[in-house]
């Protein structure tokens, strides 16, 4: 077998592996996560992470269904947060609802659209969010890399504000009732489990 055939087989094999490892998980209809995210006062001091000052604003504990995964390799935010997860809970974790909602991610935003609302618009907005993940260490980053659409995850950490030495700031939303720019959660992830 010549090197061209080997290269072709390697490329096909890598593509098949990537498709297999990144494919969405199929989930039967029904609410898979009923609890809303929980947060409390952080009570933790600021610290430096990857050259940025991290200020914990509130503790954050969420169990949710993964609606989308988007990796980032360029841009200032990617220094801290290499992946965003679009997450849903309540009826936004129900496959019967999600089949009627077109979901996408890009430029650090989460987008959805519907032909007809399967649930009220406000419920979609309050029961789903795009969340920027700042892994606490390389082990957490590897686990984040394994997350796939359709899975249930539990994430524990802090909602934070990150600051650069030049005045740059990236502040988390502290509510699920907001939309648009600034409405995403910025999470310093201390633990993540795929359920």
C-alpha positions, 0 to 999 in steps of 0.5 A, a space after each residue: 500500500 503506498 503513502 497516498 492510500 495510507 493518507 486517504 485511509 487516515 483522513 477517512 478514519 479521522 473523519 469517521 471518528 470525529 463524526 462518531 464522537 461529536 454526533 448528537 445524542 438521541 433522547 426520548 420525548 419528555 422533560 429530562 431536567 426539571 430543576 432550574 439553575 441554583 446560585 448563591 453569594 460566592 463569598 470567594 476572593 478574586 484570583 488570577 487565572 491565565 493572566 486574568 483577574 477572576 472575581 467570583 460573583 455567585 456560586 452556580 450549580 446547574 443540571 441541564 440538557 446540552 442544546 449545542 456545543 461551540 468551540 472557539 480557538 481565536 479571539 480574546 475570550 477564547 484565551 479563557 473560554 474555549 467552548 460555549 454550551 447552549 443549555 436547556 432545562 424544564 420544557 427546553 430539555 424535552 425532545 418533543 419541544 426541541 424538535 420544533 426549535 431550530 438552535 444554532 451558535 456563533 460569535 459567542 451567541 445562541 440563536 433559536 427560531 421557530 415556525 410556531 411556538 411549542 411553548 411560550 417565548 418567555 419560557 424558551 428565553 427563561 429556560 435556556 441560555 448560552 454559557 461561556 465555560 472557563 475551565 479551572 484546569 486541564 482536566 475540566 477542559 478535557 471533560 468539556 471537550 467530550 460534551 455532546 449535544 443531547 447529553 445531560 450535564 451537571 456543572 458546578 462553579 462560579 458566575 464570574 467577572 474576568 478582567 484584563 490588565 488593560 481594562 478589558 472586562 467580561 461579566 456574567 449575567 446573574 439572571 435567566 430573565 435577560 436576553 441579547 448582548 450581556 445575557 450569557 453566563 460566564 462560568 468558572 467551571 470547577 466540576 463537570 459531570 456528564 450524566 
